[in-house]
Amino acid sequence: MEIDALTAGVKPGGLTNREQIKILICYILKEVAEPVPADDIKEMLHFEGIANYFEVSYLMSELEKYGNIKGIVKEETFCYIVTDKGLDTATELQNRVPHTIKQFSVKQIKKILLRKIYEKENIVKIEPVDNSFIVSFSVMESNKELLTVRIPAPDEACATKIKEMFLNDPVNIYARITEIITGNLE
């Protein structure tokens, strides 16, 4: 396909064709099937080197203008959803975008959305103590505390790493700790 999009920040194998980028945006929204913050789509495509940030911004506006996607506000955040016209675009033209890029993009957006849920539903605190830090994380379910763990960290970088690891998958951490404590290891 002809290169007609800005390429700054796009990795080799990324999208440099506006039609492909538009199809990918519609495809992502179709597969996620829920409102997706506009900034999350732009930033993910940019930081993963799939498409140029400014190109994605422009093309999202264009897709909205022509009725392929619709902007809505969800929990004070501007999001996009795919329209019926956009669903048709994503379905009929999806083969014009490499399969690996489509699958990877959807996976990354779902990961971002899940991370936001984890951040909202769970509690993590980093507290300085003497010359070190204590990381406290609580697994919550409907505002009910299921598990709280406090872990010492020698420095702030390590404490932040612990926090990030917890927020990436608190469900798995809860399950593994529960298995160890109850002796239900496989």
Salt bridges, closest charged atoms under 4 A:
GLU19 OE2 - ARG96 NH1 3.08
GLU31 OE2 - LYS30 NZ 3.15
ASP39 OD1 - LYS42 NZ 3.67
ASP40 OD2 - LYS116 NZ 2.73
GLU55 OE2 - ARG18 NE 2.57
GLU62 OE1 - LYS22 NZ 2.53
GLU75 OE1 - LYS120 NZ 3.11
GLU119 OE2 - ARG115 NE 2.80
GLU127 OE2 - ARG150 NH1 3.41
GLU164 OE1 - ARG115 NH2 2.60
